[in-house]
Amino acid sequence: MPDRPRRVSDGAVRALGLLLGVAADAVLGDPRRGHPVAGFGRLAGWLERTLWAPSRPRGAGYLAIAVGVPVAVGVLGERATRRSPAARLAATAVATWSVLGGRSLAREASAMARLLEDGDLPGARRRLSHLAGRDPSALDLAGLARASVESVAENTSDAVVAPLLWGAAAGLPGLLGYRAANTLDAMVGHRNPRHERFGWAAARLDDAANLVPARVTALLAAALAPLVDGRPDVAWRTWRRDAGRHPSPNAGPVEAAFAGALGVRLGGTNVYSGRVEHRGTLGDGPAADVPDLARAVRLAAAVGIATTVAAAALAVAVTRGAGGAR
């Protein structure tokens, strides 16, 4: 009797799905219209308007619904494709592509770099909203460059490293659940009068979801510092010394590591919708300037590639440990 063909392991399917999703993001980027994350944001915005109250329990209920539904969709998707590796592969690839933002981040940062290099201050101020939420009206070219470098660093973790690691560890529920949590933090997690209490749970969940990915991002940025003429030991030392000066427990390590790798100084005073936030400085070098933005984009791309390889390996290891080829 001929041997039955061996079934492709779940780990291999998940790893290949992640790799195909990364490739799709690199080639296609985000669609101009009909992006799934944008559609989720509209539904989450409607739900927020329906459930809002200046209450932490009400905000926690909102979070449970808005994150629980995508996670449930992911669980059902895993179950529905359990007996079809091809369907599981396709679902993982599409989900990965839809939650990643590496291509869009690089495109926006490169567009900002060109505006800054041309000295187009009005155009750069208008463009900053594509990268960061701070008020650009009083920023000069150097201030816009610093804001852009900081955004590239933070979003490398949020839009590339974290979704890939969650996808590797938890498959479709991890991909969809992480992107939902991160989107909600961007929508309601800021400390403003409306969301001070309602958005508390969303902000805390996002902090927890990014705890490991942010430190992986910082570690990779330090290790890859030579690619941007930096030194790993300086990046490591800057991360360990300066991360705590940042108000965010996860943006701090990432921005500090990028500052050390690039040999620049980040941080300072930022203005968000009229709210002034004084942050500590990160790094010992000169203030980040226009040429440093292109270097930050190169470092972010290298971190993304390294994370992709690590995520594929993690996907195989995790599913093998759970009894991958069932």
Secondary structure as UniProt FT lines:
FT   HELIX           10..28
FT   HELIX           36..51
FT   HELIX           56..80
FT   TURN            81..83
FT   HELIX           85..99
FT   HELIX           102..117
FT   TURN            118..119
FT   HELIX           121..127
FT   HELIX           128..130
FT   TURN            137..138
FT   HELIX           141..156
FT   HELIX           157..161
FT   HELIX           162..188
FT   TURN            193..199
FT   HELIX           200..209
FT   HELIX           211..223
FT   HELIX           225..228
FT   HELIX           232..242
FT   HELIX           243..245
FT   TURN            249..250
FT   HELIX           251..262
FT   STRAND          265..272
FT   TURN            273..274
FT   STRAND          275..282
FT   HELIX           290..321
FT   TURN            322..323
//
